[in-house]
Amino acid sequence: MSSALRENASWHARIALGFALRQGRTAPVKRQFLGPLSIQKPFYPEGAPCHVYLLHPPGGVVGGDHLEVIAHVASGAHALITTPASGKFYRSDGRISHQTQRLSVANEGVLEWLPQDTILFDGCNTHLESRIELEQGAKFIGWEMLCLGRPASGEGFDFGRCRQRFEIYREGKPLLIERASLNGGSPLLNAKWGLAGYSVTGTLIATNADQNCLEAARNAVIDVNDELLGITLLGEVLVCRYLGRQGAIARARFLQIWQAIRPLLLEREACPPRVWKT
């Protein structure tokens, strides 16, 4: 449904998922839905790990909408969650749109949180929040990519607003806490100490990483052209930061890194979800 048709409406949607081992492979053992959030049937392209596609049928978010995603991976289970298309936050009438992710992983569990990029339309008013809770021995790989405006359509990010918060904890102790405030037309967007004029920003996070993982990530990306990419190791957390001009290229860069580090962190070759090829 278009933003114009929903001018005075808002949706509050919530999905709660639970994953656990069942007969040697991971299964979605909990699926609770409220509003327009759902998942397709699970896929098993690599055997035991469970691939799930998170669906938001309206296709976009407007002011006043609130989307909440809760997912828990039990001990020994392995879930990969992605989306079939880019997320979209439309121009707001002044109300704030919220998207909240609460993800948790038990001991020896694995969660890969790999959504496609999020497009922030000019004039959006958005709060994005992700909190990941890990038990001892749990593993996490995830990324977030934001596209500011739609430069290919001649639309910049002159009046939008986005507040972003990302937190990851191990046994209740913070591993990484980040805040971002992106205001349309702000000097931050073009300053060299900010986004330097780039319209796409992304962060890839992986836990349980070491120096070998760091080197693999750095060696995975070659021929970077008109992009900025920084890869660092903060304790056990691999942090990859990206600035570019196209969401598709950002996804390709993160895919290269994911393919390089996954065998080291999870002892599994990368198996891209089929939906990424559509």
Backbone torsions as a table, in degrees:
resi	resn	phi	psi	omega
1	MET	NA	135.6	-176.6
2	SER	-73.4	160.8	178.6
3	SER	-64.8	-31.2	-179.5
4	ALA	-64.0	-40.5	-179.5
5	LEU	-70.6	-18.4	-176.2
6	ARG	-111.0	28.8	-171.8
7	GLU	-54.1	-41.0	-175.9
8	ASN	-110.1	14.4	-177.8
9	ALA	-112.8	160.6	172.9
10	SER	-148.9	153.3	-179.4
11	TRP	-120.7	137.5	171.2
12	HIS	-113.3	112.3	-175.6
13	ALA	-122.0	143.2	-178.4
14	ARG	-144.1	138.4	173.8
15	ILE	-134.2	134.4	177.8
16	ALA	-122.6	121.7	-176.5
17	LEU	-119.8	144.8	173.7
18	GLY	-133.3	136.8	-178.9
19	PHE	-123.0	137.5	-179.7
20	ALA	-150.8	160.2	177.8
21	LEU	-73.3	132.1	175.9
22	ARG	-139.5	113.9	177.9
23	GLN	53.4	44.9	172.8
24	GLY	87.4	-1.2	176.0
25	ARG	-141.9	160.3	-177.1
26	THR	-78.8	135.4	179.9
27	ALA	-130.2	147.4	173.1
28	PRO	-75.6	100.5	-174.8
29	VAL	-91.4	-7.8	177.7
30	LYS	-139.0	128.7	177.3
31	ARG	-144.3	100.5	178.8
32	GLN	-116.8	129.2	-174.4
33	PHE	-123.4	142.8	169.6
34	LEU	-142.1	117.0	-178.8
35	GLY	79.1	-168.2	-171.0
36	PRO	-82.2	64.2	168.2
37	LEU	-136.0	134.9	-179.1
38	SER	-157.8	179.3	174.8
39	ILE	-132.8	154.3	171.5
40	GLN	-79.6	176.4	174.8
41	LYS	-61.1	149.4	-179.6
42	PRO	-69.0	150.7	176.5
43	PHE	-117.1	150.8	-178.1
44	TYR	-132.1	64.8	-177.9
45	PRO	-72.9	-12.7	-178.4
46	GLU	-129.0	23.6	176.8
47	GLY	96.3	-115.0	-171.9
48	ALA	-71.4	-38.8	-179.4
49	PRO	-62.4	146.0	-177.9
50	CYS	-103.7	122.3	175.0
51	HIS	-99.1	128.8	-177.2
52	VAL	-130.0	138.0	177.6
53	TYR	-105.5	119.7	179.1
54	LEU	-85.6	124.4	-173.7
55	LEU	-111.3	138.4	170.9
56	HIS	-127.8	87.8	-171.2
57	PRO	-52.3	-34.2	178.7
58	PRO	-61.2	-23.8	176.1
59	GLY	84.5	-9.2	179.7
60	GLY	-163.9	167.1	-174.9
61	VAL	-123.3	135.9	178.2
62	VAL	-119.2	172.7	-179.6
63	GLY	-56.6	133.3	-178.7
64	GLY	97.0	-19.0	177.0
65	ASP	-70.8	149.0	177.4
66	HIS	-139.3	113.4	177.5
67	LEU	-107.2	131.6	179.8
68	GLU	-129.3	125.2	179.1
69	VAL	-117.6	123.9	177.4
70	ILE	-121.3	128.8	179.0
71	ALA	-141.8	137.1	177.3
72	HIS	-129.5	131.9	176.5
73	VAL	-109.9	121.5	-177.4
74	ALA	-77.0	170.9	-177.6
75	SER	-57.3	130.0	177.4
76	GLY	81.3	-8.1	-179.4
77	ALA	-87.0	161.2	-177.6
78	HIS	-141.1	113.8	179.8
79	ALA	-121.8	139.9	172.2
80	LEU	-119.0	120.1	-178.4
81	ILE	-114.5	128.7	177.5
82	THR	-139.6	-176.0	178.7
83	THR	-127.5	152.2	-177.5
84	PRO	-80.0	-12.0	-176.8
85	ALA	-157.8	173.1	177.7
86	SER	-64.7	143.7	170.0
87	GLY	-80.1	152.3	-177.1
88	LYS	-135.8	129.2	174.0
89	PHE	-115.1	111.4	-173.0
90	TYR	-82.0	170.4	175.4
91	ARG	-54.8	136.2	-176.0
92	SER	-99.0	153.8	172.9
93	ASP	-87.5	12.4	-178.8
94	GLY	116.8	-25.4	178.2
95	ARG	-75.3	153.0	-178.6
96	ILE	-89.1	137.6	170.7
97	SER	-101.3	138.8	-176.0
98	HIS	-119.4	139.9	168.8
99	GLN	-134.3	119.9	-174.9
100	THR	-123.6	132.5	175.9
101	GLN	-121.1	125.0	176.4
102	ARG	-118.8	106.7	-174.5
103	LEU	-119.5	137.9	-179.6
104	SER	-140.4	147.7	-176.7
105	VAL	-137.0	127.7	179.8
106	ALA	-81.4	172.8	-178.4
107	ASN	-53.8	130.4	179.7
108	GLU	67.3	10.6	173.8
109	GLY	-89.1	163.8	-179.0
110	VAL	-134.9	132.2	173.0
111	LEU	-129.3	127.5	171.5
112	GLU	-112.5	115.2	-177.2
113	TRP	-107.9	99.5	-168.4
114	LEU	-129.5	62.1	178.8
115	PRO	-70.8	157.9	171.9
116	GLN	-74.4	175.7	-171.2
117	ASP	-66.2	162.1	178.5
118	THR	-114.4	126.1	179.8
119	ILE	-98.0	122.4	177.5
120	LEU	-99.2	105.4	179.0
121	PHE	-68.7	150.1	176.4
122	ASP	-58.8	131.9	-179.4
123	GLY	92.1	0.3	177.2
124	CYS	-70.6	158.6	176.9
125	ASN	-135.0	96.7	-162.1
126	THR	-129.0	139.0	170.1
127	HIS	-118.2	123.5	178.8
128	LEU	-117.1	131.0	-177.3
129	GLU	-139.6	129.2	176.3
130	SER	-129.4	131.6	176.9
131	ARG	-132.7	124.0	-178.1
132	ILE	-117.1	125.8	179.6
133	GLU	-113.0	121.3	-177.8
134	LEU	-118.0	134.8	169.6
135	GLU	-83.1	169.9	177.7
136	GLN	-59.0	129.9	179.6
137	GLY	88.7	-9.2	177.7
138	ALA	-75.4	152.1	-178.6
139	LYS	-125.9	145.7	-178.2
140	PHE	-143.7	134.2	167.8
141	ILE	-129.2	130.3	-179.5
142	GLY	-155.8	162.2	176.1
143	TRP	-147.7	159.3	174.1
144	GLU	-138.5	134.6	178.5
145	MET	-131.1	129.2	179.5
146	LEU	-116.9	132.2	175.2
147	CYS	-110.4	116.5	-176.3
148	LEU	-88.4	110.3	-177.5
149	GLY	74.0	-168.3	179.3
150	ARG	-133.1	76.0	-176.0
151	PRO	-54.7	-35.1	-179.5
152	ALA	-64.1	-23.1	177.3
153	SER	-100.9	10.3	179.7
154	GLY	78.4	15.9	-179.1
155	GLU	-108.7	122.8	176.8
156	GLY	-91.9	-156.8	177.5
157	PHE	-128.7	71.6	-173.0
158	ASP	-93.1	-25.9	-174.5
159	PHE	-130.8	4.3	-178.4
160	GLY	-77.5	171.2	178.8
161	ARG	-150.6	131.7	178.8
162	CYS	-140.8	127.8	172.9
163	ARG	-110.0	126.7	-175.3
164	GLN	-125.3	136.8	178.1
165	ARG	-136.9	132.5	179.3
166	PHE	-134.7	128.3	-178.5
167	GLU	-138.5	137.6	175.5
168	ILE	-135.1	132.7	-173.7
169	TYR	-127.0	147.6	172.8
170	ARG	-120.9	116.8	-179.1
171	GLU	53.1	38.7	177.6
172	GLY	82.8	-6.5	179.5
173	LYS	-101.0	133.2	-175.0
174	PRO	-68.3	132.5	171.8
175	LEU	-97.3	-34.9	-179.0
176	LEU	-158.3	129.4	175.6
177	ILE	-132.0	122.8	-177.4
178	GLU	-133.4	148.2	175.1
179	ARG	-130.8	145.5	175.2
180	ALA	-141.2	142.7	176.9
181	SER	-132.4	110.4	-176.5
182	LEU	-113.4	113.3	-179.7
183	ASN	-113.1	129.2	178.3
184	GLY	-57.6	133.3	179.8
185	GLY	81.4	-1.8	-179.2
186	SER	-70.2	147.0	174.6
187	PRO	-57.3	-25.0	179.4
188	LEU	-55.6	-34.6	-173.4
189	LEU	-68.6	-28.4	-176.1
190	ASN	-113.7	-13.8	-177.8
191	ALA	-69.9	149.0	178.6
192	LYS	-63.0	-28.5	178.2
193	TRP	-83.6	-0.3	178.8
194	GLY	-114.8	-122.0	-179.4
195	LEU	-92.1	-3.6	172.9
196	ALA	55.4	31.8	177.6
197	GLY	85.0	-2.9	178.4
198	TYR	-77.4	145.6	-176.8
199	SER	-102.4	-6.0	179.7
200	VAL	-123.3	127.7	177.3
201	THR	-129.0	140.3	-178.0
202	GLY	-147.7	155.0	176.9
203	THR	-137.0	130.3	173.6
204	LEU	-113.2	132.8	-177.3
205	ILE	-124.3	136.5	173.9
206	ALA	-141.4	131.9	178.5
207	THR	-95.1	173.7	179.4
208	ASN	62.7	24.3	-176.1
209	ALA	-87.6	160.9	176.6
210	ASP	-142.1	-170.4	-176.9
211	GLN	-62.4	-37.3	177.9
212	ASN	-62.3	-39.0	177.9
213	CYS	-65.9	-41.5	178.0
214	LEU	-59.1	-47.4	-178.8
215	GLU	-65.1	-39.1	179.0
216	ALA	-63.2	-40.9	179.0
217	ALA	-65.0	-42.3	-179.4
218	ARG	-67.1	-35.5	-178.8
219	ASN	-78.5	-14.0	-174.5
220	ALA	-75.9	-28.2	-173.9
221	VAL	-102.9	119.0	179.0
222	ILE	-128.6	163.7	176.9
223	ASP	57.0	44.1	175.2
224	VAL	-70.2	124.4	-175.3
225	ASN	-126.6	118.3	179.9
226	ASP	54.5	42.0	178.1
227	GLU	-139.3	162.1	173.7
228	LEU	-124.3	132.5	-179.3
229	LEU	-142.0	124.9	176.4
230	GLY	-122.7	134.4	-177.8
231	ILE	-128.5	122.0	-177.5
232	THR	-134.1	163.6	176.5
233	LEU	-119.8	117.0	179.7
234	LEU	-113.2	95.5	-173.6
235	GLY	65.4	-120.6	178.3
236	GLU	-93.9	2.9	-172.8
237	VAL	-104.2	119.7	172.4
238	LEU	-84.9	126.5	-178.1
239	VAL	-122.6	120.3	178.4
240	CYS	-117.1	121.5	-178.4
241	ARG	-114.5	137.5	-172.6
242	TYR	-132.1	140.6	169.6
243	LEU	-130.8	130.8	-179.6
244	GLY	-156.4	-162.3	-174.8
245	ARG	-125.2	-7.7	179.6
246	GLN	-138.1	133.2	179.4
247	GLY	-62.0	-36.3	-178.8
248	ALA	-63.8	-37.3	179.2
249	ILE	-71.7	-38.3	176.3
250	ALA	-58.9	-44.5	178.8
251	ARG	-61.9	-40.2	-179.6
252	ALA	-64.3	-39.6	178.6
253	ARG	-65.0	-47.0	-179.6
254	PHE	-66.3	-33.6	176.2
255	LEU	-63.1	-40.6	177.4
256	GLN	-60.1	-44.5	-178.9
257	ILE	-67.0	-44.6	179.8
258	TRP	-59.5	-42.9	179.8
259	GLN	-63.9	-29.7	-179.1
260	ALA	-80.4	-37.0	-172.8
261	ILE	-93.6	-21.4	-176.1
262	ARG	-60.1	-44.5	178.3
263	PRO	-61.7	-31.6	179.7
264	LEU	-74.9	-39.5	-175.1
265	LEU	-86.4	-36.6	-172.7
266	LEU	-115.8	-3.0	-177.7
267	GLU	56.8	38.4	176.6
268	ARG	-141.3	137.1	172.9
269	GLU	-65.7	151.8	179.6
270	ALA	-64.9	137.7	178.9
271	CYS	-133.2	87.6	-177.1
272	PRO	-59.3	136.1	176.5
273	PRO	-57.8	143.7	-177.7
274	ARG	-61.3	-30.5	-176.0
275	VAL	-64.2	-22.9	179.2
276	TRP	-67.7	-18.3	-178.1
277	LYS	-91.2	-3.9	-177.7
278	THR	-93.2	NA	NA
